[in-house]
Structures are given as structure tokens and as C-alpha cells.
Amino acid sequence: MPVDLSSLTLDGRAVIDGRRVDAADGRTFDCVSPVDGRRLTTVARGGPADIDAAVAAARAAFAERRWAGQPPAARKRVLIRLAERILAHADELALLETLDMGKPLRYAKSVDVHAAANCIRWYGEAVDKLYDQIAPTPETALALITREPLGVVGVIVPWNYPLLMAAWKIAPALAAGNSVVLKPSEKSPLSALRLAELALEAGVPPGVFNVVPGFGPEAGSALALHMDVDGIAFTGSTRVGKQIHVMAGQSNLKRAWTELGGKSPNIVFADCPDLDRAVQAAVAGICFNQGESCNAPSRLLLEASIKDAFLDKALALLPRYQPANPLDKDTVMGAIVDRTQLDTVLRYIAQGQAEGARLLAGGQAVQPVPGGFYVQPTVFDGVTNDMTIAREEIFGPVLSVITFTDAADAVRQANDSIYGLQAAVWTRDLNKAHAVARALRAGTVHVNQYDEDDITVPFGGFKQSGIGRDKSLHAFDKYTELKTTWIRIDSPL
Ligand code: NAD
């Protein structure tokens, strides 16, 4: 691997109360790179005692108002400094991300790191421009409706966009004045730990932003069950998301917000305005981040009359998306996060074939880098919406092609899913675009594009894709309590 690791900070210790610390019981786990299977470093295996210590530090910081007590404009300056620190360390953070979870280095830098910095800057800039409200009461009262930080917020994130998923949550949480305890995925903890150091350098006071690495059932559940955590913001699978809501209810009824899985339908009508663009978006969409994206357009719904033409063009694009060394600058598809996830993807591919779908392309594990975990982009034709590969989130570069007859059929099949994260519709007919977009049960509907996006719009799901929204000003709702202060005015003039 032609990369100089000596330039990297590979410190797997937790960050609690502004200090790097080992796990209380000294346990560690290996951090293995999916690029070539090498052990990168050992990481502190946080458990309940470490979560207790981090929550205590976060609580003390909040109670002493070290951060919440600073004027919004001061928090803004610190968050903007943090965004600048992230950009100053963009190469290092991108390399950590690529080594840790296998995405192409070019995207780790141009997408993940830049979007994380932009997110933190955006919430920093927003926070001193928000006003609270005065209710339209009779003049015998002045009723203030104000927003206050929750207090201590627990954050649990997955491995597919480690830095960015963390940023989507910590940025509004910190901007609003909360203290945070973040548990990154055990599969990709390194960038979050580095982020905590950069936050300290930027001026976030010790104890305000703590990071405890560890496994879900150990550190994660300790955080979700903690009696002194006021809110838990989770991104991950629907299976674990459901447990998060149960744990919140079992403990102190902490506010619980979940961003979960998806099986997004990408509907292409025969009157699509630009078939080449639709083909490019479909292929790039399922291959981006090795298909390990919650919003991957994994169900391709094609109007029957254009299916053959569409698939001919799609197959012609696939050579460009064959997996390659993520550290090479031209690579567009990298490694699957670990052996377990690779096996899961291969199991779904076998199941698709067993249930009668036709394998058009891919389907094999490959090793462009010895020791690493890679799979070819895979396309199944002849999929029906009741097959397992159309119903379950695979989280790999596996595209299921389904046909439909008319708009009603497309909408019926698109909505026939437990998920409702995203959807797309391609048509030049404005009426049809509006009608279909409105009928789709999804948090985001793309029209004549897929995955254009920025921080100004909410991101989240209908149905079992979760509860709540990341991004945009709406995210502040998750990290604040609404307070009414009713002031009686005895003798109006
Ligand atoms: P996961 O649910 O297995 O793990 C997510 C996080 O939860 C990890 O940090 C893990 O350690 C922790 N966890 C696991 N078990 C836990 C438990 N019992 N208690 C507390 N925490 C626990 O998901 P994953 O495999 O890391 O990520 C992939 C999933 O994330 C996919 O389903 C994907 O769709 C989803 N995702 C959703 C969004 C979104 O915005 N909707 C974004 C990215 C990823």
C-alpha cells in the first residue's frame, strides 16, 4: 500500500473530559483496514464505566455552563474554527476514513471531510441568527416560547460515513449548547476520535464533546440506557434503531431520534428527459460508497418499454465501477467495510439467484488488493418486489431491476416497502412528476436527478427509516426543549 502511515495519528484511546484515556478496564480491540486486511491500531473497548465517566464529564460541563452559558456568537466562533481545523487536516482525516472503512480516498476528502466541515460551519453560522417567539396572548400576559438545550446528548453512528454522520448530529447539538457523548462504530472509530481532538484545539471546552469507542451492545447500550443522558441521536440499522427507542423508554424516557435503513426506489418513466443521465445516476448511485449508503437507489423501477435500452447502457458503464485500491486517485469504488459485511452481500447475491432473479453482471468477490474485502458491482434483472433482494437492505453494490406498467403501478411497488427514506422519479411530464412525488412515501423525493443535496434540506425517513430529521434548521428540534414562560401583566395601561 503506497501510503506513509507514519504521518498519521493512530490513537485509539477514548477522549473523555478533554483527555485521551484507555478503557477503564484496559480492554482494547483491533482496528482492521478493509483495504488490505492489515491491523491499523488497537482501540479502547469502552464499556459502561467509560460511558459513565463520559456522561459525568458532559453533565459537569453542562451544569457549570462551560459551553451552554457562552453567547451563541461565541459558540459560533468556536464551531467555525473547528470547521477550519477539519479542512486544515483534510488529507489526514480522509486517509483515516479510507483506511478505516474502505471508501475511495478521493471521495473521503472531496465528499466526507468537506461536507463534515461545511455542516459544522453551517450550524455555527446559524446559531446566532435564530430568534425565539412571543405568543399572541391577551395583553394581560407576555408568553415567551423559547428553546433550550436538552443537556447531555448521546450520539451513536454507523461506519459508512463515520465523520459525516457524526457531524450531522454533533453540529446542531453543540450549536444549541448541549454537551455530547459520541460512540462511533466499532468498525470505523478513528476519525471521530481525531475530531474530538480538533474540537479541543478549536476551543470546545473539555467535557463538552467526548468520544467513547466500543461495541454496540457494550458502550452503545450503556449510552442508550443511561439515566443521566437527556437525548439519544442514532444513525444505523432499523433493527438496532428499534432497540434504541425501547432502551430510551426502559430508562429515563430520554428523547430518541433515529435515522435508519432504506430500500429506495428509483422510478424511470419512458419519457425520461435524459436517459443517459438517468443511467449514469442509477449506476453511480448504487456504486457510490460501495453501495453502503442508506439512501442508495437499490430498487431500479423501469417502465417496461425502456428496460432493454436502459440496461444495455447501464452494463456498458460497469467497467468504470470495478472495485480497485481505494488509495489510488482514480478509484471510484473501494472496499467493503469488513469480512462480515462482504459475506452478507454475497449471501444476498446467492439468495437473489435462488429466488429466480437473473444475474446480469457481477456477483463475485474480487481482490484488487491482496487481503482486502471487495465485491463486483452486481445487477439483477427480473426482480419482483416480493423477493428478498427487493425487500431487505443489502448495503452493497447490488442493483435490483423491477419493471412497471404505469404510474399507479410504479407508485404501488415503490411504496410497498417497510422503508421510506428516499425515492426518485424521472419524467419530462411535470404533472406526472408532481403527482408521483406527492404519492411516494419517502422523506426525500428526487426529480430528474438522484442524490443532489445540501445541508439546507432535512434528511430522514418515513416509516421504518426512522424518526426525526438530520440537517437543516429542523435538526435543532431534536436537540432542544420547547419552554413556555407565561408572565402575568397585572395592570395594562
Ligand atoms: P448498526 O445498527 O449495526 O450500528 C450502528 C451503530 O449502533 C454502531 O455504532 C453500533 O456499534 C451501534 N449499536 C449496535 N448495536 C447496539 C445496541 N444494542 N445498542 C446501542 N448501540 C448499538 O448499523 P451499521 O451496520 O453500523 O450501519 C448501517 C446502517 O446504518 C444501515 O442500515 C444504513 O441504512 C443506516 N444508515 C442510515 C442513515 C440515515 O441517515 N438514515 C445514514 C447512514 C446509515
Residues whose N, C-alpha, C, O or C-beta is under 5 A from the ligand:
A	BS01	NAD	I156 V157 P158 W159 K183 P184 S185 E186 G214 F215 G216 P217 G220 S221 T235 G236 S237 T238 V240 E259 L260 G261 G262 S293 C294 S465
